[in-house]
C-alpha cells in the first residue's frame, strides 16, 4: 500500500507542477498533510485508548501506536477464527478462495462498523482509491485465512515427504 501511496503523491505533485504551482509550496503542503495524518488516531488506536481510559490510565503516543497494532492483530486473529469455524459449518464461506469472506469483512468492518462506532469519518470522506486498497488487502487476508484454515495445507520446511 505504501508503494501506491508514493505513486499517488507523485501524480498529485506532477499535476500541481503542470498547474504551475511552486515546488516549495507543493512540498510544504505535503509536509503539512503528513503531520496532520501522523497526529490523527486511526480506528485501532481509538479502541486501544478507550480501553485504557476505561481503566483510568493514559497512553502516550508511542504506546498508543503499539496498542493500536495489538488491537488490529487481535481483531484479525479473531476474524481468522470466525472464518475457520464458519467454513466448517457453512462451506459456502470459502467461495472464491476466501475472497468472499475478505470482501464481507471489508464491507462489514471498514465500511459499516468502524464509521458507525465513530472510529472514523463516513466512508464518503475516504478517497475511492483508498477504499480499493483496503478492499484488496481484505481479499488477500481472506485468501490467507482460507489457506491457514485448511487442515491438509501443511508446510514441509525440510522439503521431504
N, CA, C and O atoms as a DFTB+ gen file, in Angstrom:
644 C
 N C O
     1  1       0.817      -1.188       0.000
     2  2       0.000       0.000       0.000
     3  2       0.859       1.250       0.000
     4  3       0.468       2.273      -0.562
     5  1       2.048       1.177       0.636
     6  2       2.906       2.345       0.661
     7  2       3.370       2.718      -0.743
     8  3       3.492       3.900      -1.066
     9  1       3.630       1.704      -1.585
    10  2       4.074       1.972      -2.946
    11  2       3.011       2.726      -3.724
    12  3       3.327       3.666      -4.454
    13  1       1.757       2.326      -3.578
    14  2       0.694       3.028      -4.295
    15  2       0.489       4.427      -3.734
    16  3       0.105       5.334      -4.473
    17  1       0.737       4.619      -2.445
    18  2       0.637       5.945      -1.852
    19  2       1.723       6.854      -2.420
    20  3       1.475       8.026      -2.706
    21  1       2.931       6.308      -2.581
    22  2       4.022       7.076      -3.174
    23  2       3.663       7.454      -4.604
    24  3       3.878       8.592      -5.023
    25  1       3.118       6.505      -5.349
    26  2       2.713       6.785      -6.731
    27  2       1.627       7.855      -6.771
    28  3       1.653       8.743      -7.624
    29  1       0.679       7.766      -5.852
    30  2      -0.407       8.745      -5.798
    31  2       0.144      10.140      -5.486
    32  3      -0.279      11.126      -6.090
    33  1       1.092      10.220      -4.541
    34  2       1.702      11.511      -4.209
    35  2       2.449      12.074      -5.410
    36  3       2.398      13.274      -5.683
    37  1       3.140      11.194      -6.123
    38  2       3.887      11.637      -7.301
    39  2       2.952      12.193      -8.373
    40  3       3.246      13.212      -8.997
    41  1       1.826      11.515      -8.578
    42  2       0.857      12.005      -9.559
    43  2       0.287      13.367      -9.154
    44  3       0.122      14.258      -9.987
    45  1      -0.009      13.510      -7.868
    46  2      -0.525      14.792      -7.376
    47  2       0.502      15.899      -7.586
    48  3       0.159      17.013      -7.982
    49  1       1.769      15.578      -7.316
    50  2       2.828      16.567      -7.490
    51  2       2.955      16.966      -8.957
    52  3       3.072      18.151      -9.270
    53  1       2.933      15.987      -9.852
    54  2       3.043      16.283     -11.280
    55  2       1.879      17.160     -11.756
    56  3       2.063      18.075     -12.558
    57  1       0.699      16.866     -11.256
    58  2      -0.472      17.660     -11.623
    59  2      -0.306      19.115     -11.160
    60  3      -0.583      20.052     -11.909
    61  1       0.152      19.285      -9.912
    62  2       0.327      20.639      -9.379
    63  2       1.436      21.384     -10.121
    64  3       1.327      22.586     -10.363
    65  1       2.509      20.663     -10.482
    66  2       3.577      21.303     -11.253
    67  2       3.058      21.742     -12.618
    68  3       3.421      22.806     -13.118
    69  1       2.201      20.905     -13.218
    70  2       1.616      21.254     -14.519
    71  2       0.712      22.480     -14.403
    72  3       0.533      23.224     -15.368
    73  1       0.152      22.680     -13.225
    74  2      -0.699      23.847     -12.978
    75  2       0.132      25.048     -12.513
    76  3      -0.416      26.066     -12.091
    77  1       1.465      24.916     -12.595
    78  2       2.423      25.978     -12.290
    79  2       2.463      26.354     -10.802
    80  3       2.756      27.497     -10.449
    81  1       2.169      25.388      -9.947
    82  2       2.318      25.633      -8.515
    83  2       3.801      25.478      -8.181
    84  3       4.490      24.648      -8.774
    85  1       4.283      26.264      -7.248
    86  2       5.721      26.234      -6.942
    87  2       6.097      24.926      -6.245
    88  3       5.327      24.415      -5.432
    89  1       7.270      24.385      -6.559
    90  2       7.733      23.154      -5.904
    91  2       7.805      23.306      -4.382
    92  3       7.502      22.367      -3.647
    93  1       8.206      24.491      -3.914
    94  2       8.276      24.723      -2.474
    95  2       6.890      24.599      -1.849
    96  3       6.738      23.967      -0.804
    97  1       5.885      25.193      -2.473
    98  2       4.518      25.148      -1.956
    99  2       4.000      23.705      -1.943
   100  3       3.339      23.286      -0.993
   101  1       4.302      22.965      -2.986
   102  2       3.878      21.555      -3.063
   103  2       4.488      20.772      -1.908
   104  3       3.791      20.021      -1.225
   105  1       5.800      20.949      -1.687
   106  2       6.490      20.235      -0.605
   107  2       5.938      20.649       0.754
   108  3       5.752      19.810       1.635
   109  1       5.678      21.940       0.924
   110  2       5.138      22.452       2.186
   111  2       3.765      21.842       2.488
   112  3       3.500      21.429       3.616
   113  1       2.902      21.791       1.482
   114  2       1.572      21.203       1.656
   115  2       1.672      19.717       1.998
   116  3       0.908      19.216       2.824
   117  1       2.610      19.016       1.366
   118  2       2.769      17.586       1.637
   119  2       3.223      17.344       3.070
   120  3       2.721      16.438       3.736
   121  1       4.165      18.143       3.547
   122  2       4.633      18.013       4.932
   123  2       3.476      18.268       5.899
   124  3       3.324      17.548       6.886
   125  1       2.665      19.283       5.622
   126  2       1.515      19.574       6.476
   127  2       0.533      18.409       6.496
   128  3       0.018      18.047       7.554
   129  1       0.271      17.820       5.323
   130  2      -0.638      16.665       5.254
   131  2      -0.107      15.502       6.072
   132  3      -0.854      14.857       6.808
   133  1       1.204      15.232       5.941
   134  2       1.808      14.112       6.657
   135  2       1.789      14.345       8.164
   136  3       1.551      13.409       8.928
   137  1       2.034      15.572       8.600
   138  2       1.990      15.882      10.025
   139  2       0.578      15.727      10.579
   140  3       0.383      15.211      11.679
   141  1      -0.392      16.175       9.810
   142  2      -1.787      16.050      10.237
   143  2      -2.183      14.577      10.329
   144  3      -2.842      14.166      11.284
   145  1      -1.780      13.786       9.336
   146  2      -2.108      12.361       9.342
   147  2      -1.439      11.646      10.511
   148  3      -2.046      10.774      11.132
   149  1      -0.194      12.006      10.815
   150  2       0.526      11.372      11.920
   151  2      -0.110      11.703      13.267
   152  3      -0.072      10.891      14.191
   153  1      -0.691      12.888      13.375
   154  2      -1.303      13.311      14.629
   155  2      -2.676      12.681      14.850
   156  3      -3.150      12.607      15.984
   157  1      -3.315      12.229      13.773
   158  2      -4.653      11.654      13.906
   159  2      -4.575      10.199      14.369
   160  3      -3.674       9.454      13.983
   161  1      -5.524       9.820      15.188
   162  2      -5.621       8.441      15.637
   163  2      -6.345       7.620      14.576
   164  3      -7.322       8.081      13.986
   165  1      -5.861       6.402      14.334
   166  2      -6.644       5.530      13.474
   167  2      -7.635       4.762      14.351
   168  3      -7.600       4.871      15.577
   169  1      -8.498       4.004      13.732
   170  2      -9.581       3.344      14.472
   171  2      -9.063       2.402      15.557
   172  3      -9.651       2.327      16.635
   173  1      -7.972       1.684      15.290
   174  2      -7.463       0.747      16.296
   175  2      -6.846       1.492      17.475
   176  3      -6.921       1.024      18.611
   177  1      -6.237       2.650      17.215
   178  2      -5.685       3.458      18.304
   179  2      -6.797       4.041      19.167
   180  3      -6.644       4.154      20.383
   181  1      -7.905       4.408      18.553
   182  2      -9.044       4.921      19.315
   183  2      -9.572       3.835      20.244
   184  3      -9.846       4.093      21.416
   185  1      -9.716       2.607      19.712
   186  2     -10.190       1.489      20.535
   187  2      -9.223       1.249      21.690
   188  3      -9.645       1.113      22.838
   189  1      -7.926       1.198      21.386
   190  2      -6.928       0.970      22.437
   191  2      -6.994       2.060      23.502
   192  3      -6.965       1.775      24.699
   193  1      -7.082       3.313      23.053
   194  2      -7.153       4.434      24.001
   195  2      -8.379       4.328      24.893
   196  3      -8.291       4.543      26.102
   197  1      -9.527       3.995      24.299
   198  2     -10.755       3.901      25.081
   199  2     -10.696       2.758      26.095
   200  3     -11.203       2.884      27.210
   201  1     -10.079       1.653      25.705
   202  2      -9.928       0.536      26.642
   203  2      -9.061       0.958      27.821
   204  3      -9.412       0.709      28.974
   205  1      -7.939       1.593      27.535
   206  2      -7.023       2.012      28.591
   207  2      -7.654       3.101      29.455
   208  3      -7.499       3.084      30.676
   209  1      -8.357       4.039      28.842
   210  2      -9.013       5.097      29.617
   211  2     -10.086       4.526      30.538
   212  3     -10.336       5.077      31.610
   213  1     -10.724       3.429      30.132
   214  2     -11.740       2.796      30.977
   215  2     -11.127       2.254      32.267
   216  3     -11.821       2.076      33.268
   217  1      -9.819       1.994      32.232
   218  2      -9.129       1.504      33.432
   219  2      -8.559       2.656      34.258
   220  3      -7.955       2.441      35.308
   221  1      -8.761       3.887      33.766
   222  2      -8.264       5.050      34.481
   223  2      -6.832       5.414      34.133
   224  3      -6.227       6.241      34.814
   225  1      -6.278       4.816      33.089
   226  2      -4.899       5.089      32.689
   227  2      -4.859       5.936      31.422
   228  3      -5.891       6.332      30.882
   229  1      -3.645       6.199      30.968
   230  2      -3.426       7.022      29.776
   231  2      -2.276       6.417      28.963
   232  3      -1.341       5.849      29.526
   233  1      -2.356       6.544      27.652
   234  2      -1.287       6.067      26.768
   235  2      -0.586       7.255      26.118
   236  3      -1.237       8.176      25.624
   237  1       0.749       7.226      26.122
   238  2       1.460       8.234      25.342
   239  2       1.392       7.819      23.868
   240  3       0.914       6.731      23.548
   241  1       1.867       8.680      22.988
   242  2       1.727       8.465      21.545
   243  2       2.331       7.128      21.095
   244  3       1.694       6.380      20.353
   245  1       3.557       6.828      21.540
   246  2       4.236       5.592      21.111
   247  2       3.505       4.347      21.621
   248  3       3.310       3.391      20.870
   249  1       3.106       4.356      22.874
   250  2       2.388       3.201      23.427
   251  2       1.018       3.046      22.780
   252  3       0.526       1.928      22.625
   253  1       0.399       4.166      22.401
   254  2      -0.894       4.096      21.727
   255  2      -0.738       3.440      20.357
   256  3      -1.592       2.654      19.948
   257  1       0.349       3.756      19.642
   258  2       0.615       3.127      18.339
   259  2       0.761       1.618      18.517
   260  3       0.182       0.844      17.755
   261  1       1.533       1.197      19.523
   262  2       1.739      -0.229      19.786
   263  2       0.434      -0.904      20.202
   264  3       0.128      -2.008      19.751
   265  1      -0.315      -0.249      21.047
   266  2      -1.601      -0.814      21.492
   267  2      -2.577      -0.908      20.326
   268  3      -3.351      -1.861      20.235
   269  1      -2.542       0.081      19.433
   270  2      -3.381       0.043      18.242
   271  2      -3.052      -1.148      17.367
   272  3      -3.950      -1.804      16.839
   273  1      -1.752      -1.432      17.210
   274  2      -1.354      -2.615      16.429
   275  2      -1.837      -3.888      17.112
   276  3      -2.267      -4.828      16.443
   277  1      -1.768      -3.922      18.438
   278  2      -2.247      -5.095      19.176
   279  2      -3.745      -5.289      18.953
   280  3      -4.201      -6.418      18.772
   281  1      -4.506      -4.208      18.966
   282  2      -5.949      -4.287      18.690
   283  2      -6.169      -4.817      17.273
   284  3      -7.018      -5.682      17.057
   285  1      -5.413      -4.305      16.319
   286  2      -5.548      -4.735      14.915
   287  2      -5.265      -6.232      14.772
   288  3      -6.047      -6.955      14.154
   289  1      -4.152      -6.699      15.343
   290  2      -3.788      -8.118      15.227
   291  2      -4.756      -9.011      15.995
   292  3      -5.062     -10.119      15.554
   293  1      -5.232      -8.539      17.128
   294  2      -6.208      -9.319      17.889
   295  2      -7.502      -9.471      17.103
   296  3      -8.073     -10.560      17.039
   297  1      -7.960      -8.389      16.511
   298  2      -9.177      -8.443      15.702
   299  2      -8.974      -9.362      14.501
   300  3      -9.849     -10.165      14.178
   301  1      -7.820      -9.246      13.839
   302  2      -7.521     -10.101      12.697
   303  2      -7.484     -11.574      13.070
   304  3      -7.975     -12.422      12.325
   305  1      -6.905     -11.875      14.216
   306  2      -6.857     -13.260      14.696
   307  2      -8.262     -13.765      14.996
   308  3      -8.618     -14.885      14.630
   309  1      -9.047     -12.947      15.655
   310  2     -10.429     -13.314      15.959
   311  2     -11.217     -13.573      14.676
   312  3     -11.986     -14.531      14.603
   313  1     -11.032     -12.730      13.673
   314  2     -11.734     -12.926      12.398
   315  2     -11.248     -14.191      11.687
   316  3     -12.019     -14.836      10.976
   317  1      -9.978     -14.548      11.875
   318  2      -9.472     -15.813      11.336
   319  2     -10.167     -17.002      11.974
   320  3     -10.494     -17.975      11.295
   321  1     -10.393     -16.925      13.273
   322  2     -11.123     -17.983      13.979
   323  2     -12.568     -18.034      13.493
   324  3     -13.116     -19.113      13.270
   325  1     -13.180     -16.865      13.329
   326  2     -14.548     -16.804      12.799
   327  2     -14.600     -17.471      11.428
   328  3     -15.528     -18.225      11.135
   329  1     -13.605     -17.195      10.590
   330  2     -13.564     -17.792       9.259
   331  2     -13.463     -19.322       9.356
   332  3     -14.215     -20.037       8.694
   333  1     -12.547     -19.813      10.168
   334  2     -12.336     -21.263      10.275
   335  2     -13.595     -21.969      10.769
   336  3     -13.982     -23.003      10.225
   337  1     -14.232     -21.420      11.792
   338  2     -15.456     -22.030      12.322
   339  2     -16.573     -21.934      11.293
   340  3     -17.295     -22.906      11.069
   341  1     -16.718     -20.783      10.671
   342  2     -17.768     -20.604       9.655
   343  2     -17.567     -21.542       8.477
   344  3     -18.534     -22.093       7.950
   345  1     -16.319     -21.727       8.059
   346  2     -16.025     -22.609       6.921
   347  2     -16.405     -24.051       7.233
   348  3     -16.829     -24.794       6.347
   349  1     -16.253     -24.440       8.489
   350  2     -16.651     -25.796       8.887
   351  2     -18.166     -25.955       8.851
   352  3     -18.677     -26.990       8.424
   353  1     -18.877     -24.936       9.296
   354  2     -20.332     -25.008       9.380
   355  2     -21.013     -24.698       8.048
   356  3     -22.024     -25.314       7.709
   357  1     -20.468     -23.755       7.299
   358  2     -21.032     -23.333       6.014
   359  2     -19.924     -23.289       4.967
   360  3     -19.254     -22.264       4.841
   361  1     -19.714     -24.343       4.229
   362  2     -18.628     -24.357       3.238
   363  2     -18.717     -23.235       2.206
   364  3     -17.719     -22.925       1.555
   365  1     -19.888     -22.620       2.043
   366  2     -20.044     -21.521       1.099
   367  2     -19.160     -20.331       1.460
   368  3     -18.834     -19.503       0.610
   369  1     -18.778     -20.261       2.731
   370  2     -17.934     -19.168       3.205
   371  2     -16.601     -19.156       2.456
   372  3     -15.980     -18.103       2.312
   373  1     -16.168     -20.306       1.986
   374  2     -14.874     -20.396       1.300
   375  2     -14.957     -19.998      -0.169
   376  3     -13.958     -20.095      -0.882
   377  1     -16.103     -19.560      -0.634
   378  2     -16.291     -19.158      -2.023
   379  2     -15.205     -18.171      -2.454
   380  3     -14.877     -17.227      -1.736
   381  1     -14.664     -18.415      -3.637
   382  2     -13.633     -17.525      -4.170
   383  2     -12.332     -17.601      -3.412
   384  3     -11.597     -16.616      -3.328
   385  1     -12.037     -18.772      -2.853
   386  2     -10.779     -18.984      -2.113
   387  2     -10.592     -17.947      -0.996
   388  3      -9.482     -17.467      -0.766
   389  1     -11.672     -17.613      -0.318
   390  2     -11.608     -16.660       0.788
   391  2     -11.899     -15.226       0.389
   392  3     -12.031     -14.361       1.256
   393  1     -12.003     -14.953      -0.914
   394  2     -12.248     -13.582      -1.376
   395  2     -13.606     -13.076      -0.904
   396  3     -13.751     -11.905      -0.555
   397  1     -14.596     -13.959      -0.894
   398  2     -15.926     -13.548      -0.432
   399  2     -15.881     -13.161       1.046
   400  3     -16.489     -12.170       1.451
   401  1     -15.162     -13.942       1.847
   402  2     -15.043     -13.628       3.263
   403  2     -14.309     -12.305       3.458
   404  3     -14.735     -11.469       4.255
   405  1     -13.205     -12.112       2.731
   406  2     -12.453     -10.863       2.832
   407  2     -13.295      -9.663       2.454
   408  3     -13.228      -8.614       3.093
   409  1     -14.097      -9.829       1.399
   410  2     -14.974      -8.740       0.955
   411  2     -16.042      -8.455       2.006
   412  3     -16.321      -7.295       2.310
   413  1     -16.634      -9.497       2.556
   414  2     -17.643      -9.325       3.601
   415  2     -17.040      -8.650       4.828
   416  3     -17.661      -7.774       5.430
   417  1     -15.840      -9.055       5.194
   418  2     -15.166      -8.438       6.338
   419  2     -14.899      -6.960       6.069
   420  3     -15.130      -6.119       6.937
   421  1     -14.412      -6.642       4.868
   422  2     -14.158      -5.246       4.500
   423  2     -15.439      -4.421       4.602
   424  3     -15.452      -3.353       5.213
   425  1     -16.523      -4.932       3.993
   426  2     -17.778      -4.174       3.995
   427  2     -18.337      -4.008       5.397
   428  3     -18.740      -2.912       5.784
   429  1     -18.362      -5.105       6.166
   430  2     -18.985      -5.035       7.492
   431  2     -18.136      -4.274       8.504
   432  3     -18.670      -3.514       9.313
   433  1     -16.819      -4.471       8.466
   434  2     -15.967      -3.800       9.454
   435  2     -15.577      -2.391       9.008
   436  3     -15.905      -1.411       9.677
   437  1     -14.878      -2.294       7.879
   438  2     -14.350      -0.998       7.436
   439  2     -15.426      -0.016       6.996
   440  3     -15.369       1.170       7.321
   441  1     -16.390      -0.513       6.267
   442  2     -17.374       0.390       5.663
   443  2     -18.597       0.645       6.539
   444  3     -19.255       1.675       6.394
   445  1     -18.910      -0.284       7.451
   446  2     -20.117      -0.114       8.271
   447  2     -19.779       0.088       9.754
   448  3     -20.103       1.130      10.324
   449  1     -19.132      -0.902      10.381
   450  2     -18.933      -0.856      11.832
   451  2     -18.016       0.279      12.283
   452  3     -18.349       1.011      13.216
   453  1     -16.862       0.430      11.628
   454  2     -15.910       1.463      12.057
   455  2     -16.553       2.860      12.001
   456  3     -16.460       3.600      12.980
   457  1     -17.203       3.245      10.888
   458  2     -17.874       4.552      10.899
   459  2     -19.053       4.610      11.880
   460  3     -19.277       5.641      12.513
   461  1     -19.812       3.505      12.009
   462  2     -20.975       3.503      12.898
   463  2     -20.573       3.736      14.354
   464  3     -21.295       4.387      15.109
   465  1     -19.413       3.198      14.740
   466  2     -18.919       3.391      16.107
   467  2     -18.082       4.666      16.230
   468  3     -17.411       4.887      17.239
   469  1     -18.133       5.489      15.202
   470  2     -17.425       6.770      15.152
   471  2     -15.921       6.610      15.396
   472  3     -15.288       7.421      16.072
   473  1     -15.371       5.529      14.818
   474  2     -13.936       5.295      14.889
   475  2     -13.236       5.869      13.663
   476  3     -12.009       5.859      13.569
   477  1     -14.031       6.366      12.733
   478  2     -13.521       7.054      11.546
   479  2     -14.633       7.952      11.032
   480  3     -15.757       7.936      11.532
   481  1     -14.289       8.729      10.026
   482  2     -15.311       9.534       9.374
   483  2     -16.179       8.638       8.509
   484  3     -15.958       7.429       8.446
   485  1     -17.162       9.221       7.844
   486  2     -18.019       8.413       6.972
   487  2     -17.227       7.891       5.772
   488  3     -16.232       8.502       5.383
   489  1     -17.648       6.779       5.183
   490  2     -16.940       6.238       4.012
   491  2     -16.807       7.248       2.879
   492  3     -15.858       7.181       2.098
   493  1     -17.739       8.174       2.784
   494  2     -17.678       9.184       1.715
   495  2     -16.515      10.152       1.903
   496  3     -16.138      10.849       0.961
   497  1     -15.940      10.207       3.104
   498  2     -14.813      11.099       3.368
   499  2     -13.478      10.479       2.965
   500  3     -12.449      11.156       2.968
   501  1     -13.494       9.200       2.620
   502  2     -12.271       8.491       2.225
   503  2     -12.195       8.438       0.710
   504  3     -13.183       8.113       0.052
   505  1     -11.022       8.755       0.144
   506  2     -10.880       8.689      -1.312
   507  2     -11.156       7.277      -1.847
   508  3     -10.840       6.282      -1.195
   509  1     -11.740       7.210      -3.024
   510  2     -12.085       5.927      -3.627
   511  2     -10.904       4.986      -3.762
   512  3     -11.044       3.778      -3.569
   513  1      -9.740       5.530      -4.094
   514  2      -8.551       4.697      -4.241
   515  2      -8.206       3.998      -2.931
   516  3      -7.781       2.842      -2.938
   517  1      -8.385       4.690      -1.811
   518  2      -8.115       4.085      -0.502
   519  2      -9.083       2.933      -0.227
   520  3      -8.686       1.905       0.321
   521  1     -10.356       3.103      -0.607
   522  2     -11.329       2.025      -0.444
   523  2     -10.868       0.794      -1.225
   524  3     -10.932      -0.326      -0.718
   525  1     -10.406       1.002      -2.450
   526  2      -9.942      -0.115      -3.270
   527  2      -8.741      -0.813      -2.640
   528  3      -8.663      -2.041      -2.643
   529  1      -7.813      -0.041      -2.105
   530  2      -6.644      -0.629      -1.442
   531  2      -7.057      -1.455      -0.225
   532  3      -6.570      -2.568      -0.027
   533  1      -7.943      -0.910       0.572
   534  2      -8.373      -1.617       1.782
   535  2      -9.151      -2.888       1.416
   536  3      -8.985      -3.930       2.049
   537  1      -9.996      -2.788       0.390
   538  2     -10.738      -3.963      -0.057
   539  2      -9.764      -5.032      -0.546
   540  3      -9.899      -6.203      -0.188
   541  1      -8.789      -4.642      -1.355
   542  2      -7.810      -5.602      -1.870
   543  2      -7.048      -6.265      -0.725
   544  3      -6.801      -7.470      -0.765
   545  1      -6.676      -5.498       0.285
   546  2      -5.970      -6.067       1.437
   547  2      -6.848      -7.090       2.154
   548  3      -6.348      -8.119       2.609
   549  1      -8.141      -6.822       2.261
   550  2      -9.046      -7.767       2.910
   551  2      -9.257      -9.023       2.064
   552  3      -9.415     -10.113       2.613
   553  1      -9.261      -8.886       0.752
   554  2      -9.377     -10.057      -0.122
   555  2      -8.149     -10.949       0.067
   556  3      -8.275     -12.170       0.155
   557  1      -6.971     -10.344       0.128
   558  2      -5.745     -11.114       0.381
   559  2      -5.842     -11.782       1.747
   560  3      -5.500     -12.956       1.890
   561  1      -6.304     -11.044       2.748
   562  2      -6.482     -11.619       4.084
   563  2      -7.417     -12.824       4.030
   564  3      -7.141     -13.851       4.650
   565  1      -8.521     -12.705       3.294
   566  2      -9.454     -13.827       3.163
   567  2      -8.790     -15.047       2.556
   568  3      -9.036     -16.174       2.987
   569  1      -7.947     -14.828       1.554
   570  2      -7.219     -15.946       0.958
   571  2      -6.253     -16.586       1.933
   572  3      -6.115     -17.809       1.970
   573  1      -5.588     -15.766       2.718
   574  2      -4.657     -16.297       3.719
   575  2      -5.422     -17.029       4.811
   576  3      -4.988     -18.085       5.269
   577  1      -6.557     -16.480       5.232
   578  2      -7.380     -17.145       6.246
   579  2      -7.846     -18.505       5.725
   580  3      -7.864     -19.486       6.468
   581  1      -8.220     -18.558       4.457
   582  2      -8.663     -19.813       3.857
   583  2      -7.520     -20.826       3.842
   584  3      -7.699     -21.975       4.246
   585  1      -6.344     -20.399       3.377
   586  2      -5.211     -21.318       3.312
   587  2      -4.794     -21.792       4.694
   588  3      -4.453     -22.959       4.884
   589  1      -4.824     -20.888       5.650
   590  2      -4.423     -21.250       7.010
   591  2      -5.412     -22.151       7.713
   592  3      -5.058     -22.825       8.681
   593  1      -6.652     -22.175       7.241
   594  2      -7.668     -22.989       7.911
   595  2      -7.790     -24.375       7.299
   596  3      -8.561     -25.197       7.793
   597  1      -7.044     -24.653       6.234
   598  2      -7.119     -25.962       5.582
   599  2      -6.248     -26.962       6.328
   600  3      -5.039     -26.754       6.425
   601  1      -6.820     -28.049       6.863
   602  2      -6.035     -28.997       7.648
   603  2      -4.977     -29.731       6.816
   604  3      -3.968     -30.170       7.368
   605  1      -5.184     -29.871       5.516
   606  2      -4.218     -30.571       4.682
   607  2      -3.171     -29.637       4.091
   608  3      -2.352     -30.063       3.277
   609  1      -3.188     -28.393       4.483
   610  2      -2.285     -27.396       3.914
   611  2      -1.124     -27.180       4.868
   612  3      -1.007     -26.126       5.493
   613  1      -0.260     -28.197       4.975
   614  2       0.878     -28.105       5.885
   615  2       2.110     -27.662       5.127
   616  3       2.231     -27.903       3.926
   617  1       3.003     -27.030       5.810
   618  2       4.236     -26.544       5.219
   619  2       5.344     -27.530       5.543
   620  3       5.632     -27.792       6.711
   621  1       5.961     -28.073       4.509
   622  2       7.049     -29.008       4.683
   623  2       8.341     -28.208       4.609
   624  3       8.864     -27.961       3.522
   625  1       8.859     -27.800       5.780
   626  2      10.000     -26.915       5.839
   627  2      11.261     -27.559       5.275
   628  3      12.059     -26.882       4.626
   629  1      11.454     -28.867       5.512
   630  2      12.660     -29.543       5.059
   631  2      12.586     -29.973       3.598
   632  3      13.596     -30.356       3.006
   633  1      11.411     -29.911       3.030
   634  2      11.239     -30.288       1.626
   635  2      11.116     -31.793       1.421
   636  3      11.135     -32.261       0.283
   637  1      10.993     -32.550       2.488
   638  2      10.890     -34.005       2.379
   639  2       9.489     -34.456       2.767
   640  3       8.848     -33.854       3.629
   641  1       9.031     -35.495       2.141
   642  2       7.725     -36.063       2.487
   643  2       7.875     -37.462       2.983
   644  3       6.882     -38.105       3.324
